[in-house]
Amino acid sequence: MVSRQAPLCGLAAHCLWFLGVILLMDASARPANHSSTRERAVNREENEILPPDHLNGVKLEMDGHLNKDFHQEVFLGKDMDGFDEDAEPRRSRRKLMVIFSKVDVNTDRRISAKEMQRWIMEKTAEHFQEAVKENKMHFRAVDPDGDGRVSWDEYKVKFLVSKGHSEKEVADAIRNHEELKVDEETPCLPGEAARAVSREQGDAVFPAGRGAQEVLENLRDRWYQADNPPADLLLTEDEFLSFLHPEHSRGMLKFMVKEIIRDLDQDGDKQLSLPEFISLPVGTVENQQGQDIDDSWVKDRKREFEELIDSDHDGIVTMEELENYMDPMNEYNALNEAKQMIAIADENQNHHLEPEEVLKYSEFFTGSKLMDYARNVHEEF
């Protein structure tokens, strides 16, 4: 009996080691320029008063990168965490089929573009509601006296304290109108990902950009933009929501679009050509893995530019086109997205999604790959 168990134990240990190697290889292969929900969750509490780089249900990140989780966000809404990689597959399949039934309003066991459009709008609204809820908590953090208004100086103190400065020293300097010397080596907020943080993944390296002082100036510009007329340089709770979440305000959405175009526009004409939109971040590529990352970057951005952003297909994206594309509550965009999402999984090309197709392409819709989709579809539906 003992002699039979020993080889089995050795085999199990070897399998665990091999699995660990595969997981490490998979982690190292993740493209640096593709945002990840799990990566964005790191240190969120520490920086909760800072504008996030990532906005749920918005097509581009603040740094101009494509939001790689967009389709999952507008399909799952606030249930994004319900399909973790370690979740039990059968339970996940059942949950996915429950969602399918909710999207399928007319209960014909098929999802049409109109049904998907309605669902996308509903899930986007959920993200909006979550942002409003979080904003109440964040506003209290910067408004300790509870007067319902926060000045730029009050916010600046909170920002610099979050970067490791002494609250008393910063407050005293502001009170005495002394010049604040912000160390350029001070870490910048995560929302300036491509602009101010070195990104390194494998052999693809993306350079550092703005220092803390420049980030602070950018925040001040955004603060002034969020200050609705009559401008008093004091933000109310609603104005603070626009500061943190520009997708909630038409004026702030315009400001975000200008920022993105400013960063990607190479010839200064305040619009984007295809070469400008698909140009790679400055960096070096030394091996095939890095080249594959670059090829994927170009392919994804080219498709997005030509099929969705450039609405008149003239090869140029204007501020208006980019603003319409970025607007999460644009019903026309939601319909286009619905058609795109259906096309991804529509294997029988009937312009609808069926349960088998949604389960087979579960990774696209949920981020999790659920196996045995064909055998289990009728059981789980």
N, C-alpha and C positions, 0 to 999 in steps of 0.2 A: 504493500500500500504506500509506504513512504517513498519507495523508488519511483512510483508513478507520479507522485505529487511534485517531486523536485523539478523534473523537466518542465512541468506545467507552470510552476512558479517562475522558473527562469524565462520561459516563453512570455509570460505575462509582463515581466519586468522589461524584457526586450521590446515588446509591443508598446508599452508606456513610453519608453525612451524614444522609439521611432515616432510616436505621435507627437511628442514634445518637439522633436526636430522639425516635423512638418508645420506645427503651429508657429514656431519661430521663423521658418522660411516664409510663411504666409504673412506674418506681421511685417517682416522686413520688405516685402514686396508691395506693400500698400503705397499707392502714389502719394507723393507729398502734397500735390496741389489739389487733391480731392478731399473736401472737408468730411469729417466723420463725427457723427453724433456723440459717440462715446468719448472721443478726444476733446470735443467742445465742453463736455461736462466737467473736465478737470479744473479745479480752482474757481468754479463759478461763484461759490459763496464769497470768496475773498474779493471778487470784482463785481459784486451784484449791483453797485451803483454806477458802473461804467457801461456805456453803450456796447452791446454785444456785437461781435462780428457777424454772428449768424442770427437770422430772423426766420422763424418758422413760417413756411408757406410762401416765401419770397424766392424768386428764381435765382438771383445772384446774391453772393455774399457781399459784405461791405467792401471787401478788397477786390471785387470784380470777378472772383472765381465762381464757377457754376456751383449751385447748391446741389450736391450729389444725392441728398436725401429728400429732395423736393417731392418726388412722386410718392414716397412712403408717407411723408407728412400730410399731403392732401388726400391720401387714401385712408390713413389710420387716425388722423386728428390727434386727440389727447391720448389715444391708446398706443402711442408710439413705443412705449416700453413693454407692451404686452407680447412682443415676439422676440424675446432675447434668444441668443444663439443656443443657450443651454436649456431652453424651454422644452417640455415634453412634446414631441412632434404631433402626436394624435390630438392633444389638447389645442395646439396651435392650428392644426387643420380645421378643427371644429370651430374655433374662434373666427378663422378666415371665412368659413362658410356662413357664419352668423352675419358677418359684415356683408357678404355677397347678398344675403337675403334682404338686408336693409337697403342696399343700393338698388336692388331689383324691385322697384315700387309696384310694377304691374304684375309681379309674381309669375312671369313667363319663363323663369329660369334662364334669362338672358339679360345682360346689362347693355343698354343702348348708350349712345353718346350723350343724349339729353339726361338720362338717369345719372350717368357719371358726372356730368356738369353740375347737376343739382347737389350731388354728394360732395364734390370738390368745394363748392361754395359753403356748404354746411360745415365741413371740416376746417376750412380756413377761418370761418367765424369762431370756431372753438379755439383756435390758436389766438385769435384776437382777444377773446374773453380771458384766456389764461394770462396774456400779457397785461391786461388791465388789472387783474387780480394781483399779479406780482408787482406791478407798479405801485400799488397802494403800500405794500410793505417797503419797497425801496425808497419811496418818497418819505416815509416816516424816518428812515435812516439818515436822510439829509435835512430833515426839518424837525430837529429835536425839541424846539420850543412850541411846535404844533400850531404856528400861526397861519399855516396854509400857503406860505410863500417862501421860496429859497433864492437867495442872491447868488450871483456868480462867485463872489468871494467865499461864501459858505461852502459852495460845492467844491471850489478849488482846494480848500483845506482838506475836505474829505478825500479828494483824489490823491493829493500828495501824501496824506497819511497812509492811504492804501498802498503807496509805493515805498513806504518805509521811513518817511520823514516824521519829525516830531510835531505833533499837533500844536503844542504850545509855541514852538519856534515859528511855525508857519503862520499861525494866527497873529502872533505879535508882529511879525514882519508886515503882514497885510494891514494890520491896524495902524502901524506907524508909517505906512506908505513906503516901506523899504523895498529895494529890488530883491526879488527872490532868485537865488541862483540854483537853478535846477540842473543837477548833474546829468550830463548827456548819457552817462552809463546807466542811469536809473531805468529799470525795466519798464517797458511801455505796456499799455493795456492790450489784452488779447484781441480786441477788436481791430487793431492795426496789424493784423497777422502778416499780410504780404508786404506791408510798408515798413514795418519796424521790427520784425522778428526774423532771425535766420531760420530758414526751413531746411532741414536736412533729412533725407530719407534715402538710404542706400547710397548711390553715387550721384543722385540729383540734388544739387545744392541751390538754394534760393537765398539771396543776400539780404543783409539787414538794410533798413532804410531810415526812417525818422527816429530822432532821439526824443526823449521825454518832453523837452521844451516845445518842440514842434507839435507833438501830440497834444500838449496842453493848449497850444494856440488853435489847433484844429477843433478841439472840444469847445473852446470859447466861441469860435465861429458857429458851431452847431447850436450852442446855447442861445446866441443872439437870434438865429433863425427860428428857434422854437418859441421865442418870446413874442407872442401875438400882439398886434396893436390893441391899445396904445402901449408901445414898448416902454417897460419900466425896469428891464434887466432883472426882474423877479419872476421866477417860474411858479405857476400854480401846479396842482397835481396833474391836470390835463395837459398843460404845456410840458411838464416833465415826462409824461408818457410819450409825447412827440419827440422829445430829446432822446429818450432811450429807444423808442420804436418808431422810426420815421414812416413806416408803412401805415401808421394810423393817421397821418396828416398829409394832405395833398401838397402843401408847401414844403414839408420836410422830405417828402418823396422826391420832389424836384431837386432839392438840395443834394440828396443822396445820389441821384442820377448825375448831377453836375460833377460831384466828387469822382464818381467812377469814370466818367468820360475824361475828366482832367487827367486821371492816372493812366488811361489807356491811349489817349489821343496823342499821336506822335508828331503830327504836322501842324497842330494848333488850330485846326479849323472847327473845333468844338462839335465834331461828329465823328463817327467811327466807320472806317472801312473794314472789309473782311480781314486784310492782312494785319491791321491794328488789333482787331479783336482776338485773332488766333495766335498772335505773336507770343512766344514763350517768355516767362519771366527770365531775367538775366541769370545765367548759371552755367554750370558745366555738366556735361554728360560724358561719362568715361567708359560705359559698358553697354551691353545690349539691353539690360534691364532698364537702365536710364533712358535709352532710346525708345523702348516700348512705352514708357510713361509719357514721353514727349509726343509720340504718335497718337496716343489715346487722348491727350490734352487737345491736340489740333483737331482730331476727328470729331470729338464731342462739341467743341466750340464752333466748328464750321457748320455742323448740322443745326445747332441752336440758332446761329446767326441767320442762315439761309431759310430755315423752315418756320421760325417763330418770331424772331426779333425784327428782321427787315420785312415789314409788312407789305411794302409796295414792291419789293424785290428789285430795287434799283442799285443794289450793291453798297448802299450807304445807310447807316443807322443814325437817325437824328435823335435829339434829346426827347422829342415827343414820342417817337417810336420806342425808345428805351424805357420811358416813363410808363407807357401803356403796358409794355411787357413786364415791368416790375410791379405794377399795381396788383396786389393779391385779390382785390375784390372786383376785378374787371371780368364781367360775365363772358365777353367774347373770348378773352384769353382762356377762361375756364373751359369753354367749349372746345377750343383748339387743343388744350391739354388733354381733355377727355378723349378726343379722337386719337391723339398721339399715344396715350396710354393703352387704348384698346388695340391700336395697330401693333403694338409691341407683342401682345399675346394672342392676337386673332389668327390662329393657325388655319382655321377653315375659311378665313376671309369673308365672313358674312357680316362684318362691321359690328359685331356684338361680342361680348365676352360670355363664355359659358363656364360653369363650375370647374370642369377639367382644365380649362385654359388658365384660370386664375390660380388654381393649385399648382399647375406645372410651372408657372412663372411667378411663384410666390416670393422669390428673392427680389424681384423688381417691385412688387407691391408692399412687401413687409420687411425686407432685409434678411429674411430667413429662408433657407432652402428646405422645403418640406418634401420628403421623399414619399414614394408609393402613392402619388397623386391619383393615378388612374384607378388603382385597385380600391382606394378608400373613398372616392368622391361620393358615391351613393350612401355609404355608411355615415359620412360626416355631414352630408347636406341636411 
